[in-house]
Amino acid sequence: MTVTANDLLQSCSQKLRRAATLTALVACVGLIPTAALASSHEAAGEKDEAIDDGPQMDARAAAELKLPSGAPWTPDTESDDDAANAQDSLPHAKAAAHGHRGTTFASYVAKAGETLRAIAYRYCTSPVIVAMANRLGFDPTADVALRGGTTLAVPVANRAPVGFREAEQLVSAPGVISSKTDNSNWGRPPMVALLRHAFHEVYKRWPNRHPALVGSLSRPGGGRLGRHKSHRSGQDVDIGYFTMDANRDKWGKPGLDEIDYQRVWFLIDSLERTGQLAAIYMATDVQRKLYAYALGHGERKERLAILFQYPGAKGEKSTLIRYAPGHRDHFHVRFACPEDFPSLVRDRDS
């Protein structure tokens, strides 16, 4: 079934019937009033996570992408100087071209049995965006295998996003503690809406355990945030690992046997099924334990192979959940926003 980009965006706001995870999802686009961007000073961030906003794919994946000219695609990622200049003042951040700039639609030839999810995560984007780019229907609760030899247009960003026009603040509420200052807990409204709802669903199921502990999102309007290489575009969020404690209210480095894998998996599984995620960064030893939990609680190996880098090598970047240094005390979730690809609507929804 072929749908337009607008149809696909609207479908993200419909309720999903999933007994094991979220019973409903907040709309993906534009349902929450947006806050006016206010000036701010640079907030102190966590230790540099060694990831940035550039395309996070391995060399093998990049080699399989071909530009319309037939030449291979290579990323032109943003320099630190570019990012520093973009955050000098909020008016500059507001006026800058927001989102992914210079987006190219590269071609990828699907292998037999590959799915939209597998292809999207291989190129650090979301299944919804790949579906939009190819005028394909997308069912968040299923993932249909593609025919071998199917050529797909894959949107890839030549430069990373440094700002965003509309900001929503993630504040503390029942089920969530936002530990950062008012100047570093802002994100794009669709992402914040999904996070709020997901945290609330976790809280409803396990009200007697500690709330979600959330660290950095972004500055209002974007730009450099402390020592982070990422968190510049309102698409990233750091979440502390759940534990079994009832009163834990600060980040720490829980032992592997202290982590509440039940809640971590519930949250990740729920967010992943929205089709809006691009990547999750997590320590390998935590991946291993979380993989074992999911497998032991009925998840199919085929789906886990798409989601988890484990048991693969650390350097592989072809799955949703992947290794990056500095993620033993928290995991980093990156969303992919259709608004970063205006040509999907302007040029491909006609």
C-alpha positions in Angstrom: 0.0 0.0 0.0 1.3 3.4 -1.0 0.7 6.4 1.3 1.8 10.0 1.2 4.3 11.5 3.6 1.4 13.4 5.3 -0.5 10.2 5.7 2.5 8.6 7.3 3.1 11.5 9.7 -0.5 11.4 10.7 -0.4 7.7 11.4 2.3 8.2 14.0 -0.3 9.9 16.3 -2.7 7.0 16.2 -3.0 4.6 19.1 -0.9 1.4 18.9 -2.4 -1.7 20.4 0.4 -3.5 22.1 -0.4 -5.5 25.2 3.3 -5.8 26.2 4.3 -2.2 25.8 2.7 1.1 25.3 -1.1 1.1 24.9 -0.9 4.4 23.0 1.6 6.8 21.6 1.5 10.5 21.7 1.4 12.2 18.3 4.8 12.4 16.5 4.4 15.9 15.0 3.1 19.2 16.2 0.5 18.3 18.9 2.1 20.0 21.8 2.3 23.8 22.0 5.8 24.9 21.3 7.8 27.3 23.6 9.4 30.4 22.4 13.1 30.1 22.2 14.8 32.0 25.0 18.4 33.1 25.3 20.7 31.0 27.5 24.3 30.4 28.4 26.1 27.2 27.7 25.2 24.5 30.2 27.8 22.1 31.6 27.5 18.7 30.1 28.5 15.2 31.0 31.8 13.7 30.0 32.3 13.8 26.2 30.5 10.8 24.9 32.7 10.5 21.8 29.7 10.6 19.4 28.5 13.4 17.3 25.6 14.5 15.1 27.2 13.2 11.9 26.0 10.1 10.1 27.1 7.1 12.3 27.7 4.3 9.8 30.5 1.9 9.2 32.6 1.9 6.1 30.9 -1.1 4.7 27.5 0.5 5.0 28.7 3.8 3.4 30.3 1.8 0.5 26.9 0.4 -0.4 25.3 3.8 -0.8 25.4 5.3 -4.3 24.7 8.8 -5.3 22.5 9.5 -8.4 25.7 10.1 -10.3 27.0 6.7 -9.4 29.7 8.0 -7.2 30.0 6.6 -3.7 28.7 8.7 -0.8 31.1 10.1 1.8 29.9 12.2 4.7 30.8 15.9 4.9 30.3 16.2 8.7 30.3 19.4 10.5 33.5 20.7 12.1 33.7 21.8 15.7 34.3 25.3 14.5 31.0 25.3 12.6 29.2 24.1 15.7 30.9 26.7 18.0 30.0 29.5 15.6 26.4 28.3 15.5 25.9 28.5 19.2 27.5 32.0 19.8 24.0 33.5 20.1 20.5 32.3 20.0 19.3 34.6 17.3 22.1 33.1 15.1 20.9 29.6 16.0 17.3 30.6 15.1 18.3 32.1 11.8 20.6 29.3 10.7 19.3 26.7 8.3 18.0 24.1 10.8 18.0 20.4 10.6 20.0 18.2 8.2 21.5 20.4 5.5 22.4 19.3 2.0 20.4 16.1 2.2 21.1 13.6 -0.5 18.9 10.7 -1.6 21.4 7.9 -2.2 20.4 4.6 -3.6 20.6 1.3 -1.7 19.8 -2.1 -3.2 18.1 -4.3 -0.6 19.1 -7.9 0.0 16.5 -10.6 0.2 14.7 -10.5 3.5 16.0 -7.1 4.6 13.4 -4.8 6.3 12.9 -1.1 6.5 14.0 -1.1 10.1 17.3 -3.0 9.3 18.1 -0.6 6.4 17.2 2.6 8.4 19.3 1.6 11.4 22.2 0.7 9.1 22.3 4.3 8.1 21.4 5.9 11.4 18.0 7.1 10.4 14.4 6.0 11.3 12.2 3.5 9.5 9.5 6.2 9.1 11.9 8.5 7.2 13.0 5.6 4.9 9.3 4.8 4.3 8.5 8.4 3.5 11.4 8.6 1.1 10.1 5.7 -0.9 6.4 6.3 -0.6 6.0 3.0 1.3 3.4 2.2 4.0 4.9 1.6 7.4 3.3 -0.4 10.2 5.0 0.3 13.5 3.9 -3.0 14.9 5.3 -5.1 12.0 8.3 -5.2 9.7 7.7 -6.8 6.3 10.7 -8.3 4.5 11.6 -6.6 1.2 12.3 -8.4 -2.1 15.9 -8.8 -3.0 17.1 -6.3 -5.5 14.6 -3.6 -4.4 16.2 -0.2 -4.9 15.5 2.3 -2.1 16.2 5.9 -1.8 18.0 6.5 1.6 18.1 10.1 2.8 21.6 10.9 4.1 22.7 14.2 5.6 25.8 15.7 4.1 26.2 17.9 7.2 24.9 17.5 10.7 22.1 19.6 12.2 23.1 22.3 14.6 19.8 23.9 15.6 16.0 23.6 15.7 13.2 26.1 15.4 10.7 24.8 17.9 11.6 23.7 21.5 9.7 21.9 24.2 11.1 21.4 27.7 11.2 18.0 29.4 10.6 18.8 33.1 10.3 16.6 36.1 7.0 14.9 36.6 5.6 11.7 38.1 7.8 9.0 36.7 10.7 11.2 35.6 13.4 13.4 37.1 15.0 15.9 34.8 18.3 16.5 36.4 19.6 19.2 34.1 19.2 22.9 34.1 16.5 24.8 32.3 19.1 25.5 29.6 19.9 21.9 28.7 16.6 19.9 28.9 15.0 21.1 25.7 14.1 19.0 22.6 11.9 19.0 19.6 8.3 18.7 20.6 7.7 15.3 18.9 10.6 13.7 20.8 9.6 15.2 24.1 6.0 14.1 23.6 7.1 10.5 23.0 9.5 10.5 26.0 6.9 11.9 28.4 4.4 9.3 27.4 6.9 6.4 27.5 8.2 7.4 31.0 4.6 7.7 32.2 3.8 4.2 31.0 6.8 2.9 32.8 5.7 4.7 35.9 2.2 3.3 35.7 3.5 -0.3 35.6 6.2 0.1 38.3 5.1 3.0 40.5 7.1 1.7 43.5 10.5 1.9 41.7 12.6 5.0 41.2 11.6 7.3 38.3 13.5 7.7 35.1 16.6 9.8 35.5 17.1 12.0 32.5 20.2 14.0 31.8 21.0 16.3 28.8 18.7 16.9 25.9 19.7 20.2 24.1 19.9 23.9 24.6 16.8 25.8 23.5 17.4 26.4 19.8 20.4 24.0 19.7 24.1 24.5 19.3 27.0 23.2 21.3 26.1 21.9 24.8 29.0 21.7 27.2 31.5 19.0 26.3 29.1 17.0 24.2 29.8 16.4 20.5 26.1 15.7 20.0 23.0 17.1 21.7 23.0 20.1 19.3 19.8 19.6 17.5 17.0 18.6 20.0 17.1 15.0 18.9 19.2 13.4 21.6 18.5 12.4 25.2 20.6 10.8 27.9 18.8 8.4 30.2 20.2 6.8 33.4 19.9 3.0 33.7 16.9 1.9 35.8 17.6 -0.1 38.9 15.4 -1.9 41.4 15.8 0.9 44.0 12.8 2.7 45.2 14.4 6.1 46.0 17.3 6.5 43.6 17.3 10.1 42.4 20.8 10.7 41.0 22.9 9.2 38.3 25.5 6.6 39.2 27.2 3.6 37.7 25.1 0.7 38.8 26.6 -2.8 38.8 25.5 -5.0 36.0 23.4 -7.1 38.3 21.8 -4.0 39.8 20.3 -2.7 36.5 16.6 -3.2 36.1 16.6 -4.8 32.6 12.9 -5.3 32.7 12.2 -1.6 32.7 15.1 -0.7 30.4 13.8 -3.2 27.8 10.2 -2.0 28.2 11.3 1.6 27.5 13.5 0.8 24.6 11.1 -1.6 23.0 8.3 0.9 23.3 10.2 3.8 21.8 11.6 1.6 19.0 8.2 0.5 17.9 7.2 4.1 17.1 9.5 4.0 14.1 11.1 7.3 15.2 14.5 6.2 16.5 17.7 6.4 14.7 20.3 5.1 17.2 20.9 4.1 20.8 24.4 4.2 22.3 25.0 1.7 25.1 28.0 0.0 26.8 28.6 -3.5 25.4 28.4 -5.3 28.7 25.0 -3.7 29.3 23.9 -4.7 25.8 24.9 -8.3 26.5 22.7 -8.5 29.6 19.8 -6.6 28.0 20.0 -8.9 25.0 19.8 -12.0 27.2 16.8 -10.5 29.1 14.9 -9.8 25.9 15.7 -13.2 24.4 14.7 -14.9 27.6 11.3 -13.1 27.6 10.1 -14.1 24.2 11.7 -11.7 21.8 12.6 -13.2 18.4 16.3 -13.6 17.5 15.6 -12.0 14.1 14.4 -8.8 15.7 17.2 -8.7 18.2 19.7 -9.1 15.4 18.4 -5.8 13.9 18.4 -4.0 17.2 21.6 -5.1 19.0 25.2 -4.7 18.0 25.9 -7.5 20.6 27.1 -10.2 19.9 28.9 -8.4 17.0 32.1 -6.4 17.2 32.2 -3.0 18.9 33.2 -1.3 15.7 30.1 -2.4 13.8 27.6 0.4 13.2 24.7 -1.4 11.5 22.1 -1.8 14.3 19.9 0.4 16.4 21.8 -0.2 19.7 25.5 0.3 19.2 28.6 0.8 21.3 30.1 4.2 22.0 32.5 5.1 24.9 31.1 6.8 28.0 27.8 4.9 28.2 28.2 2.7 31.2 26.2 5.0 33.5 23.5 5.9 31.0 22.3 5.2 27.5 21.9 7.8 24.7 18.8 7.8 22.5 18.7 9.6 19.2 15.5 10.3 17.3 15.2 11.1 13.6 12.9 13.9 12.7 11.0 14.1 9.4 11.2 17.9 9.6 14.9 17.7 9.0 14.1 16.4 5.5 11.7 19.0 4.1 12.2 17.7 0.5 10.5 14.4 1.5 7.3 16.5 1.8 8.0 19.2 -0.7 9.5 17.1 -3.5 8.2 13.6 -2.9 4.6 14.2 -1.7 3.4 15.8 -4.9 
